[in-house]
């Protein structure tokens, strides 16, 4: 019951975010990309409504203008640092959205098709379709993160290091080196999902 009430409250809040213009909802206080990014929060245990809320904040960060460089999340001293900062920001936000889509996919994914799940075959197939849609969205945002990472790692930015967002710098470096590769992870999930789906489709009274 507590979880149901929590879920209902969160969904109402998220609905308000989507149907009330952001200018009315936040007045003038939350208007910059960095402000929306700071509303993003990580939990040890994620529920779908938590991920939906985070995706909203992160998406708003991508759609909103950046704050003045004086109020950036790193010390900015010239135009080149400012350009690198913006590309790292976009890359990092798209990575976090990818994480949230993967978390949502995991909630609907069925990692095994046990024979005793046959009575719920239709529901399981529906759940797999939902998981697949989130995996594909994760692939799209990963591709966008990669594109911003490539720009941030261009030669003209090689000797610029923004200490305050070193973690973002490290993410871009790991992407460039291939150590951080969501495509491989997502493709593995999709391949496994397809195998599990086939197992569910092949279930009947003779296998139950």
Secondary structure, DSSP 4 states (H G I P E B T S, - for coil): -HHHHHHHHHHHHHHHHHHS-HHHHSTTTS-SHHHHHHH----SS--HHHHHHHHHHHHHHHHSPPPPGGGSSS---SHHHHHHHHHHHHHHHHHHHHHHHHHHHHHH--S---GGGGGGHHHHHHHHHHHHHHHHHHHHHHHHHHHHHHHHTSGGGTT---GGGHHHHHHHHHHHHTSS-HHHHHHHHHHHHHHHHHHHHT--TTT-
